Amino acid sequence: MDTVSVKEAKSQFSKLINAAQRGSAVAITRRGKPVAQLLPRPATERKPLPDLSAFRAAIKIRGKRLGRTVVGQRQKNRY
């Protein structure tokens, strides 16, 4: 783990963020005593989205299509 002072951390913040992205931890000190730690974010795995094809197939569409209904309502209110 690298150690930098608060003053150095202020002037080299972008560099420290890049180091954290690469996996390095950095301790930030004030007057030689550690006051903060910059750590890399733990890697997380994304869960795949569920397959909704069976759900979509189960939906029954009744009546007119929505687009036709909206157009009809607009024309009805216009005149």
Secondary structure, DSSP 8 states (H G I E B T S, - for coil): -EEEEHHHHHHTHHHHHHHHHTT--EEEEETTEEEEEE--------------HHHHHH----SS-HHHHHHHHHHHHH-
